[in-house]
Structure formats: C-alpha cells, structure tokens
Amino acid sequence: MSKSEETKMEKIVSLCKRRGFIFQGSEIYGGLAGIYDYGPLGNDLRHNIKQYFWDKFVTEREDTYGMSAAILMPSRVWEASGHTELFTDPLVECKICHERVRADQPEAISDHEGKHKKEKAEWSKPTVFNLLVETKLGASENTATNVNLRGEITQGVHVNFKNILDSMHPKIPFGLVQIGKAFRNEITPRDFLFRQREFEQMELQYYIKPEEEEGRRQFEYWKNFAFEWYAGLGFKRENLRLRQHVADERAHYAKDAWDIEYKTPFAGWKEAWGIHHRGDWDLRRHKEYSGVDMSYYDEEKKERFIPWDIECSGGVDRAVLFVLLEVYTEDEIDGEKRVYLKLAPRIAPHKVAIFPLLKNKPQLVEKAREIYKMLKKEIPSATFDDNGNIGKRYRRQDEIGTITTVTIDFQTLDDNTVTLRDRDSAKQIRINIYRLTEVIDEIVHGKLFSEFPLEIK
Ligand code: ATP
C-alpha cells in the first residue's frame, strides 16, 4: 500500500466534514463510535444512490414491489432467523482483522494469532454478547416488552410475505425490495462508513420456485444484475470483482453465496454487496416460529410450496464510502493543485452550479439569479453560488463533484452567452443561455465536453 493510498481515507474524511457531506454522530458531545450524521451534500449523494437502486430494482421492473417494514421487531423474529442463537457465544474480536473467535477455544485463538506473523494480535475483552441492539417498549419495567432494533432489513420483508401474497396476489417469481436502517452492536466499528453501528441497507428478496435449475438460473441472473448495477455507480471495472464464498464462509442453509467486492486502498478487497441463495430457510423458520403458513399456491400447477429466496443485500453507506474512495482525484490545473470528486452524473449532488462573475455587481447577480431560476425548473439539483471569488467557487464545486458550472459575466448582458466549465478537464466553452439545458442534459447523459464546439450560439 503506497503512502498516498494510506492517507486517502483521511483526506476523504476531512473533505466530507469540510464540505458538508458527513460528520461524526453527535460530534459536539464527543461523538459516538460507529455513528455518522449526513450533512446536505452527503444526504444528496446518499439519496441519489438509493434513487438509482430504486429505479433499477423497482420502478423499471414489473416483477418486484417496494416496501418498508418497521425498525423495531419482537425478539422472537430474531430467534426464528437464527440471529439470537448465532451471536450468543463468548466472543473476542481480533483488533487487526476483525475476525471474531470463540473466547473459550484456545486453539482457535492461537491459530488465529499465527495468521498475523509480524503484527502481534490484540484481542477485545471477551464478552457474551449479541450483535442485535436491544431496547424495551412499554411504560413499566414489569410489562415492558423486549424488542430489537433490526440487525438486518431482510427479516422485515420475510415476515410480511403472507401479507404481500394476500394483498398483491403476485405470481412467482417476484421480488420485494426495501431500503432502510439496520443496527449492529459491532465490537470495533472502524474505517469510517465501512463498519458502523447504525447504517442503511438496500435489498431485494426474490422468491422463486424451489427447483435446483431455476435456483441456479435466477442466482446467475441476479449476481450479474447486481454487479452491473454496482458498476453503474461509477466504478472502474478493475476495482470490482465477484467472489464466491468458500464453504465455511456460508451460512449452513445457504445454497450459494457471492460477494461483489471493491478494491479498497485501506484493506484490499472488501465486501460491498452480497448475493445469497437462502433456499427456504427464512420462510420455513418464520412458519415454524409464528405458526403462520408461509406457503405459496401455484394456480397453474395446482401445487403448494415454500418458495426459495435469492437475496441481493448491500450497504448504502458502504456504497457512499466506496464511491468516494473511487472518485477522489488530485490533479494540477495550470500549475495549481486541485482536488475533485469525479462523481458519476446520476449520483452527483449537483449537476450544475450557477455563479455571477462578481458578487458585488447587481446587474450580474440579477442575471445570474434569472438564469438559475430558469435552469432550476429543468434541473432541480442546480445550485447558486456567489461565495468568495470565482477561483474559490470553482475549487469548491470541483471538491463536491458538481458536473458543470455556468458563469455569468459582462458579455452575458450584451449577447446572452455564458461560460460553461467542465469539472474533469476544467475546459470552458461559450454558450447561448437558451442552449444551456439541452447541452447540460447531454453532458449528464455522457457526452464528453471535448465533443462540443468552443462556441454554441
Ligand atoms: P461484513 O462481513 O462486512 O460484516 P456481513 O457479511 O455481516 O458484512 P451482511 O449481513 O451480508 O454483511 O450485510 C449486507 C451488507 O450490509 C454488506 O454487504 C454491507 O454493505 C452492509 N453492512 C453490513 N454490516 C455493516 C456495517 N457494520 N456498517 C456498514 N455497512 C454494513
């Protein structure tokens, strides 16, 4: 790992704070480990990632439904899903690589320490703990009910399987898609947004016939679909890969499991998304624990079965982090160093920023406001900026990844043309304001700045 890669994360954390993307949670009270608050630009970036997910997984499809289950769920749900059982061993966590090992198995501990040859392994204190975050609902100690903040959003979908069948009457195969918060009492939250205690997930549960061949076909389809979707966030192909879980990584019920991994500068290949073939595990367990029938009746074949589930499960915040690591760029323009975020247009917080050349010339400010209002109707993410001098504004907009900027100067007052500047190349063209929306739209849809003439009348 080179020195510049080592510090990239620190540079991003500092940019996120300086430019209003992401702050430490409750920072003025000393912060809370593994908890982050999103400022205006981070919120827009995260929203755009979720919107892109929703467009591709719900809106543009005919075989999926969106839904939104509650965060609080009774502990019984987690008994059914296996989470309660899975996390009740006394565990210690290796502070180097976060692998958790049973504290009561000395051989597992020494085996693990052997993996870190030079570094001396350090362990967290042993605890019998559960990753699920618990709370109580109800006014008095005696009558309060134990509930959990969901540890993954998946179960909120499965517990509604029957409600969806009874209300929407979907035909198999069909999918349920959800975005929402999950909470995990991670022992050592670290690496900024990578391992948090409160984070957001975006998921698809796709229910299919319980047949091996159909399972393989659907799994292959969703593995590739999820990969293409992830690449569409603006990653270079060589920085993403699909990796199959080896047998001992997989949950015992999983028929197959793959991860989309990103080549991080801080720890090599790391999971971005998981694609899991969960078989009928979840529905069968909820049937067993709730006593409610979770089967599907196939009208054509006149047969009843518990469907299998193919899951695509990804972290929203982890996608935000990986995108930032991917697009953070340093270069030189006319001998001056600059930082810019090479964000893909579909997720950039602002597609365009509009400035008056000088903020103390009322005729320029008035014209700039007029053009801003006109553009805002067509491009809602347009922003107006008259802070500091023009050089500072370019630097700020580059740092927040704004695709293009429009500058209104004295010539604008004469001939209705403005300067349009490209974020990546810093090249400028002169363009008539009536052509602005059309040209910005072409840029947002991938046309290169270099393909435009220097003047567009
Ligand atoms: P990891 O091995 O990294 O802990 P996991 O296998 O426990 O992840 P899943 O339970 O499959 O993760 O969760 C699905 C997705 O949710 C992950 O791919 C990741 O993007 C995201 N995710 C999981 N845990 C966290 C966390 N603590 N902070 C941020 N995102 C997370």
Residues whose N, C-alpha, C, O or C-beta is under 5 A from the ligand:
A	BS01	ATP	L193 F194 R195 Q196 F199 Q201 E271 A272 W273 G274 S313 G314 G315 R318
